Amino acid sequence: MRVGVVLLAAGGSSRLGHPKQLVRYQGQTLVRRAAEAAAAVRCGPVVVVLGAAHDAVAAELTGLSVRTVHHAGWAEGPGGSLRAGLRALTGGDAAPLEAVLVMLCDQLRVDAAHLRALLTAFERTRAPVVASAYDGTRGVPALFARDVFPELEALSPAQGARGVIAREPSRVAEVALPGGGDDVDTPEDVARLT
């Protein structure tokens, strides 16, 4: 099974005031930690979409088996970044993918084991969407089967993957992610980590 990974790490972290991608947690920056988890799954190519603080964030990925893509329109929202990552995985001479796994760099409870659980659920159920379930909602990390790619391509820049997940609840399989809403958006969140 060939599944690509899109790691969204392009945002400007406006509420935080400095790039959240470079915040350190358990001895690593958030972007490196997330990219290592993605690469450890070894399910297919990993694309990290960069935007704000492009050079500094890219430097954190040195030595990893990931490809970086700079998305110039990162400030318009996550939908454009997701499309840029998907196009990097599927464009040109790229081998076909069965699915794409979309993840963020600042979800503290996401590790390689959770990403593997999403893949296992997809293999078992063949659901078009396999989403993480936390805090009474379904969200990313989430896996989208190839048939759903056109819906991801159609996202407006301001939209994220959550709208695609919510569109048709009956087609979604869930994998529990306790504490999945624990992320880094504000100075208070960073203070909690240290």
Summary of the structure (lengths in Angstrom):
residues: 194
radius of gyration: 15.3
end to end distance: 38.8
largest distance: 44.8
contacts: 660
relative contact order: 0.19
helix: 39%
strand: 24%
